[in-house]
Amino acid sequence: MVFSNSDEGLINKKLPKELLLRIFSFLDIVTLCRCAQISKAWNILALDGSNWQRIDLFNFQTDVEGRVVENISKRCGGFLRKLSLRGCIGVGDSSLKTFAQNCRNIEHLNLNGCTKITDSEGCRNLEYLNLSWCDQITKDGIEALVRGCRGLKALLLRGCTQLEDEALKHIQNYCHELVSLNLQSCSRITDEGVVQICRGCHRLHALCISGCSNLTDASLTALGLNCPRLQILEAARCSHLTDAGFALLARNCHDLEKMDLEECILITDSTLIQLSIHCPKLQALSLSHCELITDDGILHLSNSTCGHERLQVLELDNCLLITDMALEHLENCRSLERLELYDCQQVTRAGIKRMRAQLPHVKVHAYFAPVTPPTAVGGSGQRLCRCCVIL
């Protein structure tokens, strides 16, 4: 909308400054910047720090340089509560230092993919920080950060490949309010680091250790003994974890709602039995590539409290021992919304059809590999088409 000078002047006369400021608070960044060009009065209103409490610059990531962040910090100061610089690869340490000095009240900071960021200090009121794929971060940066941000509740460190156990020790020492921690693909982390986190962060609700391939049951034991409030565990590709570790975890963490156990190749039906008995709130479970799981494990799961009342998502891709019998068991899961069956070679279209007759609302994703019969002597083999079924 474009106003003439007279229109803009009339609005200023009819509406008090406080009401105009309130209206401006609902505008997005681009509109605010346009309004700032209307007149001197609107420039002052549009650029008032109170309108810039939440800023997401993802759509402008290719244009954002360090000076932009510095100018924002000077303009917003103590008003800014939430800033996303996701993907802004032009932002470096010096700009973040200026930002930290000016925006002491920041609570939510997303630096995902800001690859120029190395070791820099933080802000004392910060509660959420996303440093995913900032692969120049080291234990020294983590120490400096957590010393100044002891109120952190969510810390995302996916892909911070230089981090070792000592970094987790610093988190343990200072971040006792931590609720969510993501260590996906932090491949140097071992049981020692996870044990320390568990001992210092008893309020942990969500932990992602997917891709931390060095971890063993010692990590699960530490979680079970120290973090009874755990609701989400993502442990995909942790191939050393076994039934024994998950049994202890299940017996102590009764609030578990989501578990990603993809490629935990050592677990068997025993893990499903323990989850069925002790975790009545389970809503989403990924068992893809867990090739030792059988129909019997699915039977226990489907007959449990979580199976009857809570289970919404079940992923069984590449579970080669699963047959149509498992689908019959899953008919008891009245809350089931999505079922993944890619490359479950003993599951048939007929079995899926029978299950969906009982659970018509379920989305089933299945893939049937092409079949090539042996070539007859003097003849040619017939190749059947591959088929992806999404029902």
N, C-alpha and C positions, 0 to 999 in steps of 0.2 A: 504494500500500500504506500502511495506517495502523497504527501500532503503539501498544499501550498503554504506559503509563509503565514497567510491569514488563518488557514485551518489550524496549523500548528499552534499559532498564538492563541486562538480561541480555546483549544483544548487545555492549554496551560492555564487559562483564566478560569475555565469551568471546573477543572479538577485540581484538587490540592496535590502538592508534590508527593506526599506520602502515598496517595492512591495511584498516581502515575508510576511511582517506584514499585508498588505492588504489582501493577500490570506488567511492567518490564521484567519482573522476576520470573514470569512464565515463558519468556521468549528464549529461543535457542541462540547459539553463538552468532550465527550468520545474521539473523534478524537484529540482534542487539547491535552488531557492528554497523548495519545499515541505518538503524535509528540514530546511532551516534553521529551520523553525517547530516542529519536533518537540520539541526541548529545547535547553537552553543548550549542552550538549556537542556536539550535532549542528549547532547554529548555527555553532559555531567550526569544525567540520570542513567543513561545506558551503561556508562562505564563505572557506575557506583559499585564498589566491591561486594555489596550485598547481593548483586545479581550474578555474581560469579562464584557461587559456593560449590557448584558441581560442573566440571569441565571435562569433556571427552574430545580429544583431538585426533582420534583414530582416522577419521575421514580426511584429515589434512596432513597425514603423517609424512608425505613426500615434501611438504612445504615447511614443516616445523623445524626450525633450527634452535640452537641453544638460546639465542637472544630473545626468541618468542617466549620461552619458558621464564626467562628472567623478567621480562616485561610483565607477564601475567602475575608473577609472584609479587612484584612491586605494586601492581594495581590492586590485587585482591588481598594481599597481606593476611591478616588474621581471619578474614571471612572464608577463605577457601577450605572446604572440608573434603572434597573428592576430586581427584585429578587422574585421568587416564592418558598416558603417553604411549599406549600400546603401538608398537611398530615404528615409533619415531626414532629412527636410527641416527638422526643428526644431533640428538641431545646427548651431551657428555657430562663428565663429573663437575666441571666448573659451574655449569648452569644449575645442576642439582644442588650444589653448595649454596649458591645464591638463593635458590628456591627454599632450601631448608632454613636459611636465616630469616626469610621473610614470612614464611607460611608455617608458623609454629603450631597451628591448630589442625593441620591436615590429619585426617583419620583414615583415608582410603587412597592408596597410591598404586597405580598400575604401570609398571615399567617393562612389561612383557615385550621381549624382542628389542629392547634398547641396548644394542650390543656394544655401544661405546662406554656404557657405565661399568666402572670397575669398583674399587673399594671406597665408598663414601659414607658419611655419617647420616643419621636420620633425625626424626622429629619426635618429640617426647609424647605427643598425643596420638601418634599413628597406631591404628588398630588393624589395618589391612594393607599388606604390601605384596605385590606381584613382581618378582624378579625373574620370571621364567625365561630361559634361554639367554640370560645375561651370563655368558660363559666365561667372562673375565673376573667374576666375583670369586674371592678366596676367603679363607677362614678369617683373615684380618679384617676384611670388610664386614663380615657377619658379626665379628666381635664388636666393632665400632658401632654397628647398627643397633644391636640388641642392648648394648649398654645405655644407649639414648632412647630406646623405644621399648621400655619394659612392659608396656600395656598391649603389645601386639597380641591379636587374637587369631589372625589368619596370615600365614606366611607361605607363599608359593615360590618354590625354588626349582621347578622343573628344568631339566637340562643345564643346571649349573654344574658342569662336569668337573670342575676343579675342587669342589667341596669334598672334604674328608671328615672323619669322625670328630676331629677337634672342633669343627664348625658347629656340630650338633651339641658338643659340650658347652659352648658359649650360649646356645639357645636354652639349654637346660638350666644354666645358671641364672639367666635373667628373664626369661619369658614364661613365668608361671601361670599367666592367664591364657596361654595359647590353646585354641580350640581346634584349629585346622592347620595341618602341615602337609605340603606336597613336595616330595623328594623324587618324583618320577625321573628316571634315567640319571640319577646321581650315582653313577656306577662305582664310585670309590667308597661309598658308604658300606660299613660292615655292621655286624651285630653289636659291636661295642658302642657305636654311635646311637643306634636305635634304643639300646638299653638305657643309655644316659637320658635320651629324650623322654622315655617313659617314666623314669624315676623323677624327673623334674616337672613334667607337664601332665599332671593327673587329670586335668579337665579335658583332655584331648577327645574330640568327637569324631574327627575325620583325619585319616592318615593315608597318604598315597606313597607306596614304596615300589610301585611298578617299575620293572627294569633294573632294580637294585639286585643284581644277580648273585651277589656274595652272601645274601642273608640266609639264615637257617632258622630252625625252630626256636633258637634262643631269642630271636626278636619277637616271635609270637608269644613265647612264655612271658617276656617282659611286658608286653601289651596286656596280657590276661591278668597279670598280678598287679599292675599299676594303673591301668586305664579302664575302669569298669564302665565308664560312660560312652565308650566307643560305639559309634553308629555306622560309620563308613570305613571300610578297609579295601583299598585297591592294591593288590599284590600280584598283578599280572607279570608273567615271565620270571617269577621267583621260583626257579625250578628245584631248589633244595628244600622247600617247605614240605612237611609230611603230615599225615593224619594225627600224629602225636601232638604236634604243635597246635593244630586247629582244634583238637579236642580240648586242650587246656584253655584256649582262647574262648571257645563256645561256652564252656562251663562257668566262665567268669564275666563275659561280656554279653549280657542278656538283651541289650538294647540294639544289637546289630540290625541294621536295616538294608544295607547295600554292601555286597561283597563281589569284587572282581578277582577271580582266581584263574583267569585264563593262563594256560600253559604252566600251571602248577602240576606238573606231569606225574608227581609221585602220589597224589591223593587218590583215595578210593572211596567206595560207598561208606566207609567208616566215618569220613568227615561229614557226609550228608546226614548220617544217623545222629551225630552229635549236634549238628545245626538244627535238626528237626526236634530234638529233645529240649535244647536249651535256648534257642533263639526264636521266640514266637513272633517277633516283629519283622522278620526278614521279608523284604519287598522285592529286591532285585538281586539276582545271583548269576554270575557268568562262570561257566564251567567249560568253556570252549577249549578244545585240545587237551582236555583231561581224559585221556584215552582209557583209563581204568574204571571210569564210572559206568555202572550198568543199570539195567531196568530196576533192580532191587533198591538201589540208592534213590531213584526217582520215586519209587513206591513209598519209602519212608518219608521223603520230603512232602509228597502230596497228601499223605495221611496225617500230617502234623498240623498244629494250630496255624503256623504260618502258611502252610499249603492251603488249608481250607479258607483262611480269612484274609491273608495279607499278600501273598506272592503275586506280583504283577508282571515281572520280567524274568525270563529264564533263557539263558544262552547255552546251547549244547552243540555248537558247531564242532565238527570233527570228533565227536564222541562216538567212536566206531562200534562200541558194544551196545549202543542204544537201539531198540527196535520199536515196532508198533505197540508193543506191550507198555512201554513207558508212556506213550500217548494216551492209552486207556487209563493209566494211573492218574495222569494230569487232568482228566475230566473232573476230578474232585476239587480242582483249584479254581473256584468260581470267580476269583478276582484276577485271574491271569489275563493280561492284555497283549503281551508279545512273546513269541516263542521263536528262537533261532535254531535252525536245524541244518545249516549248510554242511554238506558232505557227511551227513549221518547215513551211511551206506545201507543200513538195514531198515531204515524208515521208508515206507512206501507212500505213494499218493493216496492209496485207499485208506491207510491208517490216518493220514492227515484229514481226509474227508470225514471219516467217522468221528474224530475228535471235534472237528468244527461243527458237526451236527449238534453236539452237546454244548459247545462253547462258541457260538456264532460270532461273538464280538472279538475273538482272539485273532491277532495278525500273526500269521505263520510265514516265516521266510525259510525256504528250503531250496536246495540245489541238488539236482540229480545228474551225476556225471555221465558223460557219453559211454555207451557200451559198444564194444567192438567184438563181435563173435569171432571165433577162430575161422581162418580162411579155409574153405573146403578145397580139396585137391581139384584143380581144373576149374575152380570157380572163383568168385570174388566175395570178400566179406562185406556184409551190410553194416554201415556205420549209422547208429541212431543219433539223432540230434540231442545236444545237451539242453537241459531245461532248467530254468530258474522259476520257482513257484513262489509268488507273493500273494497270499490270500488274506 
